[in-house]
Amino acid sequence: MSTAVMVVIAIVVVLAVAAALLLAVRQSRTRRLRNRFGPEYDRAVERAGGRSAAERELMSREKRHEELSLRELDPRQRELYREQWTHVQEQFVDTPDAAVAQADRLVTAVMGDRGYPTRDFDDRVEHLSVEHGRTLDHYRRGHEISVRADRKEASTEDLRQAMVHYRALFEDLLAVPAGERSARTPAAGPEGASADGDTGRRTGEPTAGSVAEPTAGRAAGPGAERRDDGREQRS
């Protein structure tokens, strides 16, 4: 075999190895971005018109996200926010449109306390997508219904769905970080809740009955009002 042929074969082998490595790197990057962004990955691909452009955009979001000074909420802050959400749910019974508007403001307030930008909706979405991509579509849908509600174009059922959507991101933003859960041993409470009221569970979907139905909330007996969690409040 001549030297020239050996050189050609060596070049072909090197190119094949380089192509295989490049493919492996791209596949690894795709898997990482899919795992991190969840459904937001497919949305980005559809919007960008291709995987390469979408992945460049998502990596750009990651870079900008790293510049934020994000912080976790302490247990007391989580408790206060959950109390406020309970009040919003109770408000839904009588004034659902006002409750949805308040839910939007409450979710935005949590974002601000966590360190996310809050001025522009599209900017909020891009930053949230890096760590909350699996609940981000809920936020988009809730916001879209809220905008229609401002124009008096949303039904009561639409507004109820908006509350469900807002609740999904709200709980995701308030979820106890895995590191914080492993660093403490919470006391068992009702239904497995920890001492500070956190269940220690990150969720992308609200639990059944987490949002007041439009017809719910009236008393089951004289002088009592039925709360969304099934307990009675005496007036």
PASEBA-1860 file (N, C-alpha, C; in nm, 3 decimals):
! residues 235
1> MSTAVMVV> 0.086/-0.120/0.000/0.000/0.000/0.000/0.089/0.124/0.000 ~ 0.062/0.214/-0.092/0.145/0.333/-0.105/0.122/0.430/0.010 ~ 0.219/0.518/0.027/0.209/0.620/0.132/0.088/0.711/0.111 ~ 0.064/0.747/-0.015/-0.049/0.836/-0.047/-0.181/0.773/-0.005 ~ -0.198/0.644/-0.032/-0.321/0.576/0.005/-0.337/0.572/0.157 ~ -0.227/0.546/0.227/-0.232/0.542/0.373/-0.269/0.677/0.431 ~ -0.217/0.783/0.369/-0.249/0.918/0.415/-0.398/0.946/0.395 ~ -0.451/0.906/0.279/-0.593/0.927/0.250/-0.680/0.851/0.350
9> IAIVVVLA> -0.641/0.725/0.376/-0.717/0.645/0.472/-0.714/0.708/0.611 ~ -0.595/0.758/0.651/-0.582/0.822/0.781/-0.670/0.946/0.792 ~ -0.674/1.024/0.683/-0.756/1.145/0.682/-0.904/1.109/0.694 ~ -0.946/1.005/0.621/-1.086/0.961/0.626/-1.122/0.915/0.767 ~ -1.032/0.840/0.830/-1.058/0.792/0.966/-1.071/0.909/1.062 ~ -0.979/1.005/1.050/-0.982/1.121/1.138/-1.113/1.199/1.121 ~ -1.154/1.218/0.994/-1.278/1.291/0.968/-1.399/1.216/1.023 ~ -1.398/1.083/1.010/-1.508/1.003/1.061/-1.517/1.012/1.213
17> VAAALLLA> -1.401/1.006/1.279/-1.399/1.017/1.425/-1.447/1.156/1.468 ~ -1.400/1.259/1.397/-1.441/1.396/1.430/-1.591/1.413/1.412 ~ -1.647/1.356/1.303/-1.791/1.365/1.279/-1.869/1.293/1.388 ~ -1.818/1.177/1.428/-1.886/1.102/1.535/-1.884/1.179/1.666 ~ -1.770/1.241/1.697/-1.760/1.320/1.820/-1.853/1.440/1.815 ~ -1.858/1.507/1.699/-1.945/1.623/1.683/-2.091/1.583/1.700 ~ -2.128/1.469/1.641/-2.265/1.420/1.656/-2.297/1.388/1.801 ~ -2.202/1.326/1.871/-2.223/1.292/2.011/-2.241/1.418/2.096
25> VRQSRTRR> -2.160/1.521/2.067/-2.171/1.647/2.141/-2.307/1.712/2.117 ~ -2.351/1.712/1.993/-2.480/1.772/1.960/-2.595/1.696/2.026 ~ -2.587/1.563/2.022/-2.691/1.483/2.085/-2.695/1.505/2.237 ~ -2.576/1.516/2.296/-2.569/1.542/2.440/-2.628/1.678/2.474 ~ -2.598/1.778/2.390/-2.652/1.912/2.412/-2.803/1.912/2.399 ~ -2.853/1.841/2.299/-2.998/1.833/2.280/-3.066/1.768/2.399 ~ -3.009/1.657/2.448/-3.068/1.590/2.564/-3.069/1.681/2.686 ~ -2.959/1.753/2.705/-2.949/1.843/2.822/-3.054/1.953/2.814
33> LRNRFGPE> -3.067/2.013/2.695/-3.163/2.123/2.680/-3.307/2.073/2.691 ~ -3.334/1.955/2.636/-3.468/1.898/2.648/-3.503/1.873/2.795 ~ -3.407/1.817/2.868/-3.432/1.789/3.009/-3.452/1.917/3.089 ~ -3.378/2.020/3.055/-3.386/2.144/3.133/-3.510/2.225/3.099 ~ -3.542/2.236/2.972/-3.651/2.325/2.930/-3.785/2.254/2.915 ~ -3.784/2.121/2.910/-3.910/2.048/2.898/-3.988/2.088/2.774 ~ -4.120/2.111/2.785/-4.203/2.146/2.669/-4.157/2.275/2.600 ~ -4.085/2.360/2.672/-4.037/2.484/2.613/-3.937/2.457/2.501
41> YDRAVERA> -3.869/2.344/2.507/-3.774/2.309/2.400/-3.848/2.294/2.267 ~ -3.955/2.215/2.266/-4.031/2.194/2.143/-4.094/2.324/2.094 ~ -4.138/2.406/2.186/-4.196/2.534/2.147/-4.091/2.622/2.079 ~ -3.969/2.621/2.132/-3.861/2.700/2.074/-3.825/2.649/1.935 ~ -3.822/2.516/1.917/-3.792/2.458/1.786/-3.897/2.500/1.685 ~ -4.023/2.493/1.723/-4.132/2.531/1.633/-4.123/2.679/1.596 ~ -4.095/2.762/1.694/-4.089/2.906/1.668/-3.967/2.945/1.586 ~ -3.852/2.879/1.612/-3.729/2.912/1.541/-3.722/2.847/1.404
49> GGRSAAER> -3.805/2.746/1.381/-3.804/2.681/1.251/-3.696/2.577/1.234 ~ -3.632/2.537/1.342/-3.527/2.435/1.334/-3.460/2.416/1.468 ~ -3.396/2.298/1.484/-3.336/2.265/1.613/-3.213/2.350/1.644 ~ -3.127/2.370/1.545/-3.002/2.443/1.571/-3.029/2.585/1.618 ~ -3.119/2.654/1.547/-3.152/2.792/1.585/-3.217/2.796/1.722 ~ -3.305/2.698/1.749/-3.373/2.694/1.879/-3.273/2.672/1.991 ~ -3.178/2.582/1.970/-3.080/2.553/2.076/-2.989/2.671/2.100 ~ -2.956/2.745/1.997/-2.877/2.867/2.018/-2.955/2.967/2.103
57> ELMSREKR> -3.084/2.978/2.075/-3.168/3.069/2.153/-3.178/3.025/2.298 ~ -3.197/2.896/2.320/-3.210/2.845/2.457/-3.079/2.861/2.534 ~ -2.967/2.839/2.469/-2.839/2.859/2.537/-2.815/3.007/2.567 ~ -2.866/3.095/2.480/-2.858/3.239/2.507/-2.940/3.274/2.631 ~ -3.057/3.209/2.646/-3.138/3.231/2.766/-3.063/3.185/2.891 ~ -2.996/3.071/2.880/-2.919/3.021/2.994/-2.811/3.121/3.035 ~ -2.743/3.178/2.937/-2.636/3.273/2.967/-2.691/3.397/3.037 ~ -2.804/3.450/2.987/-2.864/3.567/3.051/-2.920/3.532/3.188
65> HEELSLRE> -2.970/3.410/3.200/-3.025/3.364/3.329/-2.916/3.360/3.436 ~ -2.795/3.323/3.396/-2.685/3.314/3.492/-2.647/3.450/3.550 ~ -2.686/3.557/3.481/-2.654/3.692/3.528/-2.750/3.741/3.635 ~ -2.860/3.669/3.654/-2.957/3.707/3.757/-2.907/3.669/3.896 ~ -2.946/3.745/3.994/-2.915/3.713/4.134/-3.040/3.652/4.197 ~ -3.063/3.524/4.166/-3.183/3.457/4.215/-3.165/3.411/4.359 ~ -3.273/3.403/4.432/-3.269/3.360/4.571/-3.394/3.278/4.602 ~ -3.382/3.189/4.697/-3.497/3.110/4.741/-3.572/3.185/4.850
73> LDPRQREL> -3.698/3.157/4.862/-3.779/3.218/4.968/-3.759/3.140/5.098 ~ -3.761/3.212/5.209/-3.751/3.141/5.336/-3.889/3.087/5.374 ~ -3.895/2.994/5.467/-4.024/2.930/5.502/-4.134/3.029/5.537 ~ -4.099/3.137/5.609/-4.201/3.234/5.647/-4.259/3.304/5.525 ~ -4.173/3.339/5.428/-4.222/3.403/5.306/-4.316/3.309/5.230 ~ -4.279/3.183/5.222/-4.366/3.086/5.154/-4.503/3.079/5.221 ~ -4.501/3.076/5.354/-4.626/3.068/5.428/-4.714/3.190/5.402 ~ -4.652/3.308/5.403/-4.728/3.431/5.380/-4.789/3.433/5.240
81> YREQWTHV> -4.709/3.390/5.142/-4.761/3.388/5.006/-4.876/3.288/4.990 ~ -4.865/3.175/5.055/-4.973/3.076/5.046/-5.101/3.127/5.114 ~ -5.083/3.203/5.221/-5.200/3.264/5.286/-5.266/3.363/5.190 ~ -5.184/3.440/5.119/-5.240/3.535/5.022/-5.312/3.462/4.909 ~ -5.255/3.348/4.867/-5.323/3.272/4.761/-5.458/3.221/4.809 ~ -5.466/3.178/4.933/-5.594/3.133/4.989/-5.697/3.244/4.984 ~ -5.655/3.366/5.016/-5.747/3.480/5.011/-5.794/3.505/4.867 ~ -5.703/3.488/4.771/-5.740/3.508/4.631/-5.843/3.404/4.589
89> QEQFVDTP> -5.824/3.279/4.629/-5.920/3.175/4.596/-6.057/3.205/4.656 ~ -6.059/3.255/4.779/-6.186/3.290/4.841/-6.253/3.406/4.768 ~ -6.172/3.499/4.717/-6.225/3.612/4.643/-6.289/3.567/4.511 ~ -6.237/3.456/4.456/-6.287/3.407/4.328/-6.436/3.377/4.332 ~ -6.487/3.334/4.447/-6.628/3.295/4.458/-6.721/3.410/4.419 ~ -6.691/3.530/4.465/-6.778/3.644/4.440/-6.733/3.731/4.323 ~ -6.602/3.745/4.303/-6.550/3.831/4.195/-6.437/3.758/4.122 ~ -6.472/3.664/4.035/-6.369/3.583/3.968/-6.274/3.665/3.882
97> DAAVAQAD> -6.323/3.767/3.814/-6.234/3.847/3.730/-6.130/3.921/3.814 ~ -6.172/3.977/3.928/-6.079/4.045/4.018/-5.980/3.947/4.079 ~ -6.026/3.825/4.108/-5.938/3.724/4.166/-5.828/3.684/4.068 ~ -5.863/3.670/3.941/-5.763/3.634/3.840/-5.659/3.745/3.826 ~ -5.706/3.870/3.826/-5.612/3.982/3.819/-5.519/3.982/3.940 ~ -5.574/3.951/4.057/-5.493/3.946/4.178/-5.395/3.828/4.173 ~ -5.439/3.715/4.117/-5.350/3.600/4.103/-5.231/3.634/4.014 ~ -5.256/3.707/3.908/-5.148/3.750/3.819/-5.049/3.838/3.894
105> RLVTAVMG> -5.101/3.932/3.972/-5.013/4.021/4.049/-4.934/3.944/4.155 ~ -4.999/3.846/4.217/-4.934/3.768/4.322/-4.819/3.685/4.265 ~ -4.842/3.620/4.151/-4.736/3.542/4.087/-4.620/3.634/4.048 ~ -4.652/3.751/3.998/-4.547/3.847/3.961/-4.469/3.891/4.084 ~ -4.536/3.909/4.197/-4.469/3.949/4.321/-4.372/3.840/4.367 ~ -4.413/3.714/4.355/-4.323/3.605/4.392/-4.200/3.604/4.301 ~ -4.221/3.626/4.173/-4.107/3.634/4.080/-4.009/3.741/4.125 ~ -4.063/3.859/4.158/-3.976/3.968/4.200/-3.897/3.934/4.325
113> DRGYPTRD> -3.963/3.870/4.422/-3.893/3.831/4.544/-3.787/3.726/4.517 ~ -3.809/3.643/4.415/-3.710/3.542/4.379/-3.593/3.601/4.301 ~ -3.610/3.724/4.248/-3.503/3.789/4.174/-3.521/3.792/4.024 ~ -3.640/3.754/3.976/-3.666/3.756/3.833/-3.710/3.896/3.788 ~ -3.678/3.935/3.664/-3.732/4.061/3.611/-3.883/4.052/3.602 ~ -3.952/4.163/3.624/-4.099/4.158/3.627/-4.165/4.263/3.539 ~ -4.088/4.344/3.469/-4.150/4.455/3.396/-4.218/4.410/3.266 ~ -4.152/4.324/3.190/-4.202/4.285/3.058/-4.241/4.138/3.059
121> FDDRVEHL> -4.360/4.105/3.008/-4.408/3.966/3.013/-4.316/3.873/2.933 ~ -4.279/3.912/2.812/-4.194/3.824/2.730/-4.059/3.801/2.796 ~ -4.005/3.904/2.860/-3.877/3.890/2.929/-3.892/3.796/3.049 ~ -4.004/3.807/3.119/-4.031/3.717/3.232/-4.034/3.573/3.184 ~ -4.103/3.550/3.074/-4.117/3.414/3.021/-3.982/3.355/2.985 ~ -3.898/3.431/2.920/-3.768/3.379/2.878/-3.681/3.342/2.998 ~ -3.681/3.425/3.101/-3.600/3.394/3.219/-3.660/3.276/3.297 ~ -3.791/3.272/3.308/-3.854/3.161/3.381/-3.833/3.028/3.310
129> SVEHGRTL> -3.821/3.031/3.178/-3.812/2.906/3.101/-3.690/2.823/3.138 ~ -3.586/2.885/3.191/-3.462/2.812/3.220/-3.482/2.714/3.335 ~ -3.555/2.753/3.437/-3.575/2.665/3.552/-3.720/2.622/3.572 ~ -3.813/2.686/3.502/-3.955/2.655/3.521/-4.024/2.626/3.388 ~ -3.951/2.566/3.296/-4.006/2.540/3.163/-4.124/2.446/3.164 ~ -4.132/2.358/3.264/-4.238/2.258/3.267/-4.372/2.316/3.314 ~ -4.370/2.433/3.374/-4.495/2.497/3.415/-4.518/2.629/3.341 ~ -4.428/2.661/3.248/-4.435/2.791/3.183/-4.558/2.804/3.093
137> DHYRRGHE> -4.599/2.695/3.030/-4.717/2.703/2.944/-4.840/2.737/3.026 ~ -4.846/2.691/3.150/-4.956/2.730/3.239/-4.958/2.882/3.256 ~ -4.840/2.939/3.275/-4.832/3.084/3.296/-4.879/3.159/3.171 ~ -4.838/3.112/3.054/-4.881/3.176/2.930/-5.034/3.172/2.918 ~ -5.091/3.054/2.945/-5.236/3.041/2.931/-5.310/3.126/3.033 ~ -5.261/3.127/3.156/-5.324/3.210/3.257/-5.318/3.357/3.220 ~ -5.204/3.401/3.170/-5.188/3.542/3.131/-5.279/3.576/3.014 ~ -5.289/3.484/2.918/-5.375/3.509/2.801/-5.521/3.526/2.843
145> ISVRADRK> -5.566/3.441/2.935/-5.704/3.454/2.984/-5.721/3.584/3.062 ~ -5.619/3.621/3.139/-5.625/3.746/3.215/-5.639/3.866/3.123 ~ -5.568/3.864/3.011/-5.579/3.972/2.914/-5.719/3.977/2.855 ~ -5.775/3.860/2.822/-5.912/3.856/2.770/-6.013/3.902/2.875 ~ -5.984/3.869/3.001/-6.074/3.912/3.108/-6.077/4.064/3.119 ~ -5.964/4.128/3.097/-5.960/4.275/3.099/-6.051/4.335/2.992 ~ -6.069/4.259/2.883/-6.156/4.305/2.774/-6.298/4.252/2.789 ~ -6.325/4.187/2.904/-6.457/4.128/2.931/-6.493/4.020/2.829
153> EASTEDLR> -6.393/3.942/2.787/-6.414/3.838/2.687/-6.392/3.698/2.743 ~ -6.381/3.685/2.875/-6.355/3.555/2.937/-6.476/3.510/3.018 ~ -6.514/3.384/3.002/-6.625/3.328/3.079/-6.577/3.291/3.219 ~ -6.672/3.256/3.305/-6.637/3.214/3.441/-6.551/3.088/3.437 ~ -6.581/2.996/3.346/-6.499/2.876/3.334/-6.358/2.910/3.286 ~ -6.346/3.005/3.194/-6.214/3.052/3.152/-6.135/3.104/3.272 ~ -6.203/3.182/3.355/-6.137/3.241/3.471/-6.095/3.134/3.571 ~ -6.179/3.031/3.586/-6.141/2.922/3.675/-6.016/2.851/3.623
161> QAMVHYRA> -6.011/2.830/3.492/-5.893/2.768/3.434/-5.769/2.856/3.452 ~ -5.787/2.988/3.443/-5.674/3.079/3.464/-5.617/3.062/3.605 ~ -5.705/3.045/3.703/-5.657/3.023/3.839/-5.576/2.895/3.850 ~ -5.622/2.789/3.782/-5.548/2.663/3.782/-5.411/2.683/3.720 ~ -5.405/2.755/3.608/-5.278/2.778/3.540/-5.182/2.861/3.628 ~ -5.233/2.967/3.686/-5.148/3.049/3.772/-5.098/2.969/3.892 ~ -5.185/2.882/3.945/-5.148/2.804/4.063/-5.028/2.713/4.032 ~ -5.022/2.659/3.910/-4.913/2.568/3.873/-4.777/2.638/3.885
169> LFEDLLAV> -4.764/2.757/3.826/-4.637/2.828/3.835/-4.614/2.879/3.976 ~ -4.719/2.925/4.041/-4.708/2.975/4.178/-4.644/2.869/4.269 ~ -4.694/2.746/4.263/-4.639/2.639/4.346/-4.497/2.604/4.305 ~ -4.468/2.610/4.176/-4.334/2.581/4.128/-4.235/2.684/4.181 ~ -4.273/2.810/4.184/-4.186/2.915/4.234/-4.164/2.906/4.385 ~ -4.265/2.854/4.456/-4.256/2.844/4.602/-4.198/2.711/4.649 ~ -4.174/2.618/4.558/-4.130/2.484/4.598/-3.999/2.489/4.676 ~ -3.988/2.403/4.776/-3.867/2.395/4.858/-3.757/2.330/4.776
177> PAGERSAR> -3.638/2.392/4.764/-3.528/2.334/4.688/-3.487/2.198/4.745 ~ -3.440/2.110/4.659/-3.401/1.976/4.703/-3.292/1.982/4.810 ~ -3.196/2.073/4.793/-3.089/2.086/4.891/-3.139/2.128/5.027 ~ -3.239/2.216/5.028/-3.295/2.262/5.156/-3.376/2.151/5.222 ~ -3.444/2.069/5.141/-3.521/1.958/5.198/-3.430/1.855/5.262 ~ -3.316/1.825/5.196/-3.226/1.723/5.248/-3.148/1.772/5.369 ~ -3.141/1.905/5.387/-3.064/1.960/5.498/-3.143/1.968/5.627 ~ -3.272/1.936/5.620/-3.353/1.943/5.740/-3.442/1.821/5.749
185> TPAAGPEG> -3.493/1.794/5.865/-3.584/1.681/5.886/-3.714/1.735/5.940 ~ -3.806/1.775/5.853/-3.930/1.839/5.898/-4.018/1.745/5.976 ~ -4.089/1.803/6.072/-4.184/1.725/6.150/-4.305/1.693/6.065 ~ -4.356/1.573/6.082/-4.473/1.531/6.003/-4.595/1.607/6.049 ~ -4.673/1.654/5.954/-4.796/1.725/5.985/-4.910/1.662/5.909 ~ -5.025/1.728/5.905/-5.139/1.674/5.834/-5.106/1.650/5.688 ~ -5.142/1.535/5.637/-5.122/1.498/5.498/-4.977/1.507/5.459 ~ -4.885/1.483/5.552/-4.743/1.478/5.520/-4.677/1.613/5.507
193> ASADGDTG> -4.744/1.721/5.549/-4.684/1.853/5.536/-4.576/1.872/5.641 ~ -4.475/1.951/5.609/-4.368/1.980/5.704/-4.412/2.086/5.802 ~ -4.326/2.114/5.900/-4.363/2.206/6.006/-4.389/2.346/5.956 ~ -4.321/2.388/5.846/-4.342/2.525/5.797/-4.450/2.532/5.690 ~ -4.522/2.420/5.668/-4.634/2.422/5.575/-4.598/2.376/5.436 ~ -4.470/2.347/5.407/-4.431/2.300/5.276/-4.442/2.149/5.270 ~ -4.487/2.098/5.159/-4.498/1.954/5.143/-4.368/1.893/5.097 ~ -4.271/1.976/5.058/-4.144/1.923/5.010/-4.158/1.860/4.874
201> RRTGEPTA> -4.258/1.899/4.796/-4.283/1.837/4.668/-4.288/1.945/4.562 ~ -4.203/1.930/4.458/-4.211/2.022/4.346/-4.312/1.967/4.248 ~ -4.402/2.051/4.206/-4.507/2.001/4.118/-4.529/2.096/4.003 ~ -4.563/2.041/3.889/-4.598/2.122/3.774/-4.748/2.134/3.755 ~ -4.824/2.057/3.831/-4.969/2.060/3.819/-5.030/2.082/3.957 ~ -5.131/2.168/3.967/-5.199/2.186/4.095/-5.277/2.062/4.131 ~ -5.296/2.043/4.261/-5.371/1.927/4.306/-5.520/1.949/4.288 ~ -5.595/1.841/4.289/-5.740/1.850/4.271/-5.801/1.932/4.383
209> GSVAEPTA> -5.891/2.021/4.346/-5.961/2.102/4.445/-5.880/2.219/4.496 ~ -5.765/2.249/4.429/-5.682/2.358/4.477/-5.740/2.494/4.444 ~ -5.835/2.499/4.351/-5.894/2.626/4.310/-6.043/2.621/4.335 ~ -6.095/2.731/4.389/-6.238/2.736/4.420/-6.321/2.728/4.294 ~ -6.422/2.646/4.295/-6.518/2.642/4.185/-6.608/2.765/4.196 ~ -6.658/2.815/4.082/-6.742/2.935/4.086/-6.863/2.923/4.177 ~ -6.916/2.801/4.195/-7.036/2.786/4.278/-7.002/2.742/4.419 ~ -6.872/2.724/4.449/-6.834/2.675/4.581/-6.823/2.790/4.679
217> GRAAGPGA> -6.810/2.752/4.808/-6.777/2.853/4.907/-6.891/2.891/4.997 ~ -7.014/2.839/4.972/-7.124/2.877/5.058/-7.137/2.781/5.174 ~ -7.199/2.826/5.280/-7.204/2.749/5.406/-7.279/2.619/5.390 ~ -7.233/2.518/5.469/-7.301/2.390/5.473/-7.399/2.384/5.589 ~ -7.393/2.480/5.677/-7.483/2.482/5.791/-7.504/2.624/5.838 ~ -7.593/2.645/5.935/-7.623/2.781/5.982/-7.498/2.847/6.039 ~ -7.475/2.971/5.998/-7.367/3.050/6.054/-7.230/3.002/6.015 ~ -7.218/2.921/5.914/-7.086/2.868/5.876/-7.064/2.893/5.729
225> ERRDDGRE> -6.938/2.909/5.693/-6.901/2.924/5.553/-6.800/2.817/5.518 ~ -6.824/2.747/5.410/-6.736/2.638/5.369/-6.617/2.693/5.295 ~ -6.496/2.661/5.343/-6.372/2.703/5.277/-6.340/2.605/5.166 ~ -6.241/2.645/5.080/-6.201/2.558/4.969/-6.138/2.430/5.016 ~ -6.079/2.427/5.137/-6.013/2.305/5.184/-6.108/2.214/5.260 ~ -6.239/2.249/5.262/-6.338/2.161/5.323/-6.367/2.194/5.468 ~ -6.288/2.283/5.529/-6.316/2.318/5.669/-6.421/2.427/5.677 ~ -6.487/2.438/5.792/-6.591/2.539/5.810/-6.539/2.653/5.896
233> QRS> -6.576/2.773/5.856/-6.542/2.892/5.934/-6.672/2.945/5.997 ~ -6.668/2.965/6.124/-6.785/3.024/6.192/-6.780/3.175/6.178 ~ -6.894/3.232/6.148/-6.899/3.377/6.138/-6.927/3.437/6.274
END
